[in-house]
Amino acid sequence: MNIESAKQQVKDTITAYLSRHDNGAYRIPFEMQRPIFLEGPPGVGKTAIVKQAAQECGINFLSYSMTHHTRQSALGLPRLVEREYEGKTYAVSEYTMSEIIASVHDNIKRTGITQGVLLLDEVNCVSETLAPAMLQFLQFKTFGQHALPHGWIVVAAGNPTEFNRAAKRFDAATLDRLKRIEVKPDVDAWLDYAAQAGAHPAITSYLQCKPDRFYLVRPDAGGTRLVTARGWEDLSRMLQTCEHELLSTDESLMRQYLQDEETATDFATYYNLFCEYRQTLDITSILAGTVQEGEQELRDARFDKKIALTGMLYDALLVNVRDTMQLEEALRIVRDDLLACKSADRKGDLEAALASRIASANDGGAVALAKQKFVSNPQMVQATRVALLQECLNAVRTHAANDGAAKSAFDTAKARFNAACERQRVMAQNAVAQSDAAFTFMDRAFGRSQEALVFVARASADPAFIMLVSEWGGDGYFSHSKSLKFNERGLDLARKVELVMHDAEGAEASTNLELDEESR
C-alpha cells in the first residue's frame, strides 16, 4: 500500500489498541497487541508517517535505530545482587534498566502523557548478539527483565532484503506475531504530504510533470542509483535555505540528494527554468489581483511552464495561509492561558503567573500540546504561543512600572492579546483575498484546465488552507472547486469541498478570539 494508506492503518491500529471497555480493561489485551511491522524500501517515509500518526493521535513518539544498539544497551548491564532463598543468601545476576525502556519512562515523565508509540527502526538488521533479545521484545514487549509500560504501541520498521544486504528475513514464528504492513512508494500520496509540508514548488511541479522520476533504487556497475522520497524532502529544505541565504544551487547540489546522474541532471535543468520563470512572472502582483496582461501568453505556454507557475503561485499563497492559521492556533491556546491566569490578577500575581506559563511551555515543548489537534506544525505553534505570552508579560511589566495606571494588569495583557487577534484577522482577510485573486487569475490564464485542477487539488489537500476557507470563506475556491469533478480523484476532493462549504456556514463567530469585558 502507499504511504498515505499505511499511515491511516497505523492510526487505526493505535486507536484500536488504546480502546478500553467501560471497566477500563483494554479491548485487545496488551499482551495480545501485535507490534506493527512496516516493511518497505529505504527513504519511502516509514519513520515520518509513524511520527505523524502518533502526533495526530495525541500521544508520545519515541524512535530508536536498532543498528546503533548493542545487547547491553537494549537489555541493560548485569550486576550482582544478594537474594535469599530457603533461608540462604545467594549472589545472583540482575540487569540494570534497559536504555530503551528507561527512555520510555523519561518520555512519560517529561510530557505527562502515559501513552505512546515506540518505533524500532531497521529492526531486521540487528547484530547476531542482539537478535534473540529483539525477537523476545517483539513477542513479549520486554527487554530482559524490563517490560514496556501498558499504553505503548510497538512499531518496527525495516527494509526488504533486496534493498539491504544486512537485512534478515523473520522466521514464520516471528511473522505470525507481527502486524505486517508492506509500504510502496507512491508519488501522488507523497505530493499530498509535500503540499502540507510546504515543499519547494520546483520539486512538486517537477514531479507532477515527471512522476516516473520520484523513486529509484537500482544497483549498477558504479554502485546504487538512489532517488527516494527522503532525498526529495531533504533537497527541498536545502533549496529553500540556499535561496534564502543566496547560496549556490547548481547541479552538484542536486547530485548530493538525487543519487542518480540522469535524474539529478534532468531536475537541475528544470530547476534553472523554474528560476527563470520566477523572475519573469510577477507572483506578488497576481496575488494582489493587479495583473491584467499576459494571460494569453501563458495559455499558449509549454506545459512545464504552466505547472511551474501553478507551483509558484500555490507556494506563495500557502506561505501566507500557513502563517495566518499558525497564529490563530496559537491565539486559541494563549486565550486559555490568559483566562487561567486572570485570578492571579486579583492577588497581584499576574506577572508571576504569566512567567510560569512561559516556563512551562518552554520546558514541555510541542509535546505538551500533543492532546490537541493542529493543522500547523506543533513546534511552530508552541513557539508562537510563547512569543505571544511574552508580549503580554512585557506589557504587564510595563504596566507595573507605570504606577497608578488606570487599567488593571489583566486589562493590559488583554489589550495586547486583542491587538494580536486583530493582526490575525487582517492576515486572514488578506489570505482569503489572495486566494480569490489566485483563482481568478487561474481562470483567466488557463480556464478549467489540467493546471487549474492541479491547483485546486493541492489546495484541497492542505489542512491550513481548508481551515482558512472553512472559517473565513473563499468564494474563488468554492466556485473553482467545481472543476474537481473532472476525474475520480476530483470527485473525492469535491466531497471534501462540500463538507468545508457546509462547515463554513456561520463560522464567522468561531473566529472571534478577542477577550471581551466579561472575560476579566
TAGI-V391975 format. One record per backbone hydrogen bond with DSSP energy under -0.5 kcal/mol. CO is the residue of the C=O (numbers start at 1). NH is the residue of the N-H. If there is no record, write none. Layout:
# TAGI-V391975
co = (CO & CO)
nh = (NH & NH)
This chain:
# TAGI-V391975
co = (1 & 2 & 3 & 4 & 5 & 6 & 7 & 8 & 9 & 10 & 11 & 12 & 13 & 14 & 15 & 16 & 19 & 19 & 21 & 25 & 27 & 29 & 30 & 32 & 35 & 36 & 36 & 37 & 37 & 38 & 38 & 39 & 41 & 43 & 43 & 45 & 46 & 47 & 48 & 49 & 50 & 51 & 52 & 53 & 54 & 55 & 60 & 62 & 64 & 64 & 65 & 66 & 70 & 71 & 72 & 73 & 73 & 77 & 79 & 81 & 83 & 83 & 85 & 88 & 90 & 90 & 92 & 94 & 98 & 99 & 100 & 101 & 102 & 103 & 104 & 105 & 106 & 107 & 108 & 112 & 115 & 116 & 117 & 117 & 118 & 118 & 119 & 119 & 120 & 120 & 121 & 122 & 123 & 124 & 127 & 128 & 130 & 131 & 132 & 133 & 134 & 135 & 136 & 137 & 141 & 142 & 143 & 145 & 146 & 149 & 151 & 153 & 153 & 154 & 155 & 156 & 157 & 158 & 160 & 160 & 164 & 171 & 172 & 174 & 175 & 177 & 178 & 179 & 181 & 181 & 183 & 186 & 187 & 188 & 189 & 190 & 191 & 192 & 193 & 194 & 194 & 195 & 200 & 200 & 201 & 202 & 203 & 204 & 205 & 206 & 210 & 211 & 216 & 218 & 220 & 223 & 223 & 224 & 225 & 226 & 227 & 228 & 229 & 230 & 231 & 232 & 233 & 234 & 235 & 236 & 237 & 238 & 239 & 240 & 241 & 242 & 242 & 250 & 250 & 251 & 252 & 253 & 253 & 254 & 254 & 257 & 258 & 259 & 260 & 261 & 262 & 263 & 264 & 265 & 266 & 267 & 268 & 269 & 270 & 271 & 272 & 273 & 274 & 275 & 276 & 277 & 280 & 281 & 282 & 283 & 284 & 285 & 285 & 285 & 286 & 290 & 294 & 295 & 296 & 298 & 302 & 303 & 304 & 305 & 306 & 307 & 308 & 309 & 310 & 311 & 312 & 313 & 314 & 315 & 316 & 317 & 318 & 319 & 320 & 321 & 322 & 323 & 324 & 325 & 326 & 327 & 328 & 329 & 330 & 331 & 332 & 333 & 334 & 335 & 336 & 337 & 338 & 339 & 341 & 341 & 342 & 342 & 343 & 343 & 344 & 345 & 349 & 350 & 351 & 352 & 353 & 354 & 355 & 356 & 357 & 358 & 359 & 360 & 361 & 364 & 364 & 365 & 366 & 367 & 369 & 377 & 378 & 379 & 380 & 381 & 382 & 383 & 384 & 385 & 386 & 387 & 388 & 389 & 390 & 391 & 392 & 393 & 394 & 395 & 396 & 397 & 398 & 401 & 402 & 408 & 409 & 410 & 411 & 412 & 413 & 414 & 415 & 416 & 417 & 418 & 419 & 420 & 421 & 422 & 423 & 424 & 425 & 426 & 427 & 428 & 429 & 430 & 431 & 432 & 433 & 434 & 435 & 436 & 437 & 438 & 439 & 440 & 441 & 442 & 442 & 443 & 447 & 449 & 450 & 451 & 452 & 453 & 454 & 455 & 456 & 457 & 459 & 461 & 462 & 463 & 464 & 465 & 466 & 467 & 468 & 469 & 474 & 475 & 476 & 477 & 479 & 480 & 481 & 482 & 483 & 484 & 487 & 488 & 489 & 490 & 491 & 492 & 493 & 494 & 495 & 496 & 497 & 498 & 499 & 500 & 501 & 502 & 504 & 506 & 507 & 507 & 508 & 509 & 511 & 516 & 517)
nh = (184 & 6 & 7 & 8 & 9 & 10 & 11 & 12 & 13 & 14 & 15 & 16 & 17 & 18 & 19 & 19 & 27 & 28 & 24 & 21 & 29 & 32 & 33 & 34 & 179 & 38 & 156 & 39 & 181 & 40 & 158 & 183 & 44 & 229 & 230 & 49 & 50 & 51 & 52 & 53 & 54 & 55 & 56 & 57 & 59 & 58 & 117 & 119 & 66 & 121 & 68 & 69 & 74 & 75 & 76 & 99 & 100 & 96 & 94 & 92 & 85 & 90 & 88 & 85 & 83 & 92 & 81 & 79 & 102 & 103 & 104 & 105 & 106 & 107 & 108 & 109 & 110 & 111 & 112 & 114 & 60 & 153 & 62 & 119 & 120 & 155 & 64 & 121 & 123 & 157 & 66 & 125 & 126 & 168 & 131 & 132 & 134 & 135 & 136 & 137 & 138 & 139 & 140 & 141 & 148 & 144 & 146 & 147 & 143 & 152 & 116 & 118 & 155 & 36 & 120 & 38 & 123 & 40 & 163 & 164 & 167 & 175 & 176 & 177 & 178 & 35 & 180 & 37 & 39 & 183 & 41 & 190 & 191 & 192 & 193 & 194 & 195 & 196 & 197 & 198 & 199 & 198 & 203 & 204 & 205 & 206 & 207 & 208 & 209 & 210 & 213 & 214 & 227 & 225 & 223 & 220 & 225 & 226 & 218 & 259 & 216 & 232 & 233 & 234 & 235 & 236 & 237 & 238 & 239 & 240 & 241 & 242 & 243 & 244 & 245 & 246 & 247 & 253 & 254 & 255 & 256 & 256 & 257 & 257 & 258 & 259 & 260 & 226 & 264 & 265 & 266 & 267 & 268 & 269 & 270 & 271 & 272 & 273 & 274 & 275 & 276 & 277 & 278 & 279 & 280 & 281 & 282 & 283 & 286 & 287 & 288 & 289 & 290 & 291 & 289 & 292 & 298 & 299 & 300 & 301 & 306 & 307 & 308 & 309 & 310 & 311 & 312 & 313 & 314 & 315 & 316 & 317 & 318 & 319 & 320 & 321 & 322 & 323 & 324 & 325 & 326 & 327 & 328 & 329 & 330 & 331 & 332 & 333 & 334 & 335 & 336 & 337 & 338 & 339 & 340 & 341 & 342 & 342 & 344 & 345 & 345 & 346 & 346 & 347 & 349 & 348 & 353 & 354 & 355 & 356 & 357 & 358 & 359 & 360 & 361 & 362 & 363 & 364 & 365 & 367 & 368 & 368 & 369 & 370 & 372 & 381 & 382 & 383 & 384 & 385 & 386 & 387 & 388 & 389 & 390 & 391 & 392 & 393 & 394 & 395 & 396 & 397 & 398 & 399 & 400 & 401 & 402 & 403 & 405 & 412 & 413 & 414 & 415 & 416 & 417 & 418 & 419 & 420 & 421 & 422 & 423 & 424 & 425 & 426 & 427 & 428 & 429 & 430 & 431 & 432 & 433 & 434 & 435 & 436 & 437 & 438 & 439 & 440 & 441 & 442 & 443 & 444 & 445 & 446 & 447 & 447 & 449 & 453 & 454 & 455 & 456 & 457 & 458 & 459 & 460 & 461 & 462 & 463 & 466 & 467 & 468 & 469 & 470 & 471 & 472 & 473 & 478 & 479 & 480 & 481 & 482 & 483 & 484 & 485 & 486 & 487 & 491 & 492 & 493 & 494 & 495 & 496 & 497 & 498 & 499 & 500 & 501 & 502 & 503 & 504 & 505 & 505 & 507 & 509 & 510 & 511 & 511 & 512 & 513 & 519 & 520)
